[in-house]
Structure formats: C-alpha cells, structure tokens
C-alpha cells in the first residue's frame, strides 16, 4: 500500500524538518547563548517584544520590502517586454531560449562572488575600465551605491526566469 511506501520519507522529513522547527520555536521564547545552549531559560515573549521595539528591525524590514518589490516589478516588466518583443525571433530560432536563460542557471552564491570580483574597486575589471575610459569610477560596493548595485545584479540574474514564464504564457 502507498502508506507503507511513504512511511520512511515521512519519518525522515519529520526528523529532519520537525525537530529543528521545534527547537527554533523553543529558542525563540528563551534567553539563549552558547553557554546555556542545552538548557535555555524561558522568557515568555520578551524576544519578540524586543524585536518589535527595535528601530533597526523596522529599517531592515523596510529595506527588504523595498528591495523585493522593486526587483520583482523591474524583472516582470523587462521579462514581459522581452517575451513579447522576442517571440517572433524565438519562433524561428528556438535555441535562443537557452541563450537567454543562461544567467538564471548560475548559482546565486557564485553570481554574488563573480560580481564582487568584477566590481571590486581595486581589482575589479569594471572599475578599472571605467577609470581608464572616464578618469573615475564609482565605488559600486560602497554604502551609497550598494542598493543600486545589488538591485541591478538581482535583476540581471532573475529577469530570464520572468521572461521564460511570460514567453510560455504568451505562446
């Protein structure tokens, strides 16, 4: 029967996902540090009250919301435009889809590392050429420019996914 066959995976998931979830819930209501990791002291909801009253939490939440909404909107707009604009070309040359979705298949960690090397102000190729051509280069990874830099990288990596979704829906 199917239940007998599903039992090992259900037990595995309960142990691998359930146990850490229960521990995380217990720790969220506790005063915890490395010294008392095995015997946490319950504190009720003080951790949650402290987070809600922390202005840095709200600043980080606002930053995340702004980043998520702006990248999702830009990826969707560009992806829809590309899907509609390139549809006639792709009908003739279906191999173009593979080329267009290549940025999407790079692991996000590798993409971050690659762009960190490319944009580094001392060893990066882009700042080097901007300095050679224009005499100056912005600090792409400085506090002032990091939002725009990460927004651009995120959009470049995941626009192919929205393009693929919109193209499949368009066809």
C-alpha positions as CSV (number, residue, x, y, z in Angstrom):
1,X,0.0,0.0,0.0
2,X,1.1,3.6,-0.6
3,X,1.1,4.5,3.1
4,X,3.7,1.8,3.8
5,X,5.9,3.1,1.0
6,X,5.6,6.7,2.1
7,X,6.4,6.0,5.8
8,X,10.2,6.2,5.5
9,X,10.2,9.6,3.8
10,X,7.5,11.0,6.2
11,X,9.6,9.9,9.2
12,X,12.7,11.3,7.6
13,X,11.0,14.7,7.0
14,X,9.6,14.8,10.5
15,X,13.0,14.2,12.0
16,X,15.0,16.5,9.6
17,X,12.4,19.3,9.5
18,X,10.3,18.8,12.5
19,X,13.0,18.6,15.2
20,X,14.8,21.8,14.1
21,X,11.5,23.6,13.9
22,X,10.5,22.6,17.4
23,X,14.0,23.7,18.7
24,X,13.7,27.0,16.9
25,X,10.3,27.7,18.5
26,X,11.7,26.8,21.9
27,X,14.7,29.0,21.4
28,X,12.6,31.9,20.2
29,X,10.9,32.0,23.6
30,X,14.2,31.6,25.6
31,X,17.2,33.5,26.7
32,X,19.8,31.6,24.8
33,X,23.6,31.8,24.3
34,X,26.4,29.3,23.7
35,X,26.9,28.9,27.4
36,X,23.3,27.7,28.0
37,X,22.5,26.1,24.7
38,X,21.5,22.8,26.2
39,X,19.4,24.3,29.0
40,X,17.8,27.6,27.8
41,X,15.8,29.8,30.2
42,X,12.3,30.5,29.0
43,X,11.5,34.2,29.0
44,X,8.0,34.3,27.5
45,X,7.7,36.7,24.6
46,X,10.4,39.2,25.6
47,X,12.4,38.4,22.5
48,X,9.5,39.3,20.2
49,X,8.8,42.5,22.2
50,X,12.4,43.5,21.9
51,X,12.5,42.9,18.1
52,X,9.2,44.8,17.6
53,X,10.6,47.8,19.5
54,X,14.0,47.7,17.7
55,X,14.2,50.5,15.1
56,X,16.9,48.6,13.2
57,X,14.5,45.7,12.7
58,X,12.0,48.0,11.0
59,X,14.7,49.7,8.9
60,X,15.9,46.3,7.7
61,X,12.3,45.2,7.1
62,X,11.6,48.3,5.0
63,X,14.9,47.8,3.1
64,X,13.9,44.2,2.3
65,X,10.4,45.2,1.3
66,X,11.7,48.0,-1.0
67,X,14.3,45.7,-2.5
68,X,11.8,42.8,-3.1
69,X,9.1,44.9,-4.6
70,X,11.4,46.9,-6.8
71,X,13.3,43.9,-8.2
72,X,10.1,41.9,-8.7
73,X,8.5,44.8,-10.6
74,X,11.5,45.5,-12.8
75,X,12.1,41.8,-13.6
76,X,8.4,41.4,-14.5
77,X,8.3,44.5,-16.7
78,X,11.6,43.6,-18.5
79,X,10.6,39.9,-18.8
80,X,7.2,40.8,-20.3
81,X,8.8,43.2,-22.7
82,X,11.4,40.6,-23.9
83,X,8.8,37.9,-24.2
84,X,6.5,39.9,-26.4
85,X,9.3,41.6,-28.4
86,X,11.4,38.4,-29.0
87,X,8.5,36.0,-29.6
88,X,8.7,36.2,-33.4
89,X,12.5,35.6,-33.3
90,X,12.2,32.7,-30.9
91,X,9.6,31.0,-33.1
92,X,12.1,30.9,-35.9
93,X,15.1,30.1,-33.6
94,X,14.1,28.1,-30.6
95,X,17.7,27.7,-29.5
96,X,17.6,31.4,-28.4
97,X,15.7,30.5,-25.2
98,X,18.7,28.5,-24.0
99,X,21.0,31.5,-24.5
100,X,18.5,33.9,-22.9
101,X,18.1,31.9,-19.7
102,X,21.8,31.3,-19.1
103,X,22.1,33.9,-16.2
104,X,19.4,32.0,-14.4
105,X,21.3,28.7,-14.2
106,X,24.3,30.3,-12.3
107,X,24.0,29.6,-8.6
108,X,23.2,32.8,-6.6
109,X,26.3,32.3,-4.4
110,X,28.6,32.1,-7.5
111,X,26.8,35.1,-9.1
112,X,27.5,37.1,-5.9
113,X,31.1,36.1,-5.9
114,X,31.6,36.8,-9.6
115,X,30.1,40.3,-9.3
116,X,32.1,41.0,-6.2
117,X,35.3,40.3,-8.1
118,X,34.1,42.2,-11.2
119,X,33.0,45.3,-9.2
120,X,35.8,45.4,-6.6
121,X,37.3,48.9,-6.6
122,X,41.0,47.7,-6.5
123,X,41.0,44.5,-8.6
124,X,37.7,44.6,-10.5
125,X,37.6,44.8,-14.2
126,X,34.6,47.2,-14.5
127,X,36.1,49.9,-12.2
128,X,39.4,49.5,-14.0
129,X,38.0,50.2,-17.4
130,X,35.7,53.0,-16.2
131,X,38.8,54.6,-14.7
132,X,40.8,54.2,-17.9
133,X,38.0,55.5,-20.1
134,X,36.5,58.3,-17.9
135,X,39.2,59.0,-15.3
136,X,37.0,57.9,-12.4
137,X,34.9,55.0,-11.2
138,X,32.2,54.9,-8.6
139,X,32.5,52.6,-5.6
140,X,30.0,50.0,-6.6
141,X,30.2,48.3,-3.3
142,X,30.1,51.4,-1.1
143,X,27.2,52.1,1.3
144,X,25.8,54.7,-1.0
145,X,25.7,52.5,-4.1
146,X,25.1,49.0,-2.7
147,X,21.3,49.1,-3.2
148,X,21.5,50.0,-6.8
149,X,24.4,47.5,-7.4
150,X,22.6,44.6,-5.8
151,X,19.3,45.6,-7.4
152,X,21.0,45.5,-10.8
153,X,22.7,42.2,-10.2
154,X,19.4,40.6,-8.9
155,X,17.5,41.9,-11.9
156,X,20.1,40.7,-14.4
157,X,20.1,37.2,-12.8
158,X,16.3,36.6,-12.5
159,X,14.8,38.5,-15.4
160,X,15.4,35.4,-17.6
161,X,13.0,33.5,-15.3
162,X,10.2,36.0,-15.7
163,X,11.0,36.1,-19.4
164,X,10.5,32.4,-19.6
165,X,7.3,32.5,-17.6
166,X,5.8,35.3,-19.8
167,X,7.0,33.7,-23.0
168,X,5.4,30.4,-22.2
169,X,2.1,32.2,-21.3
170,X,2.3,34.3,-24.4
171,X,2.8,31.4,-26.8
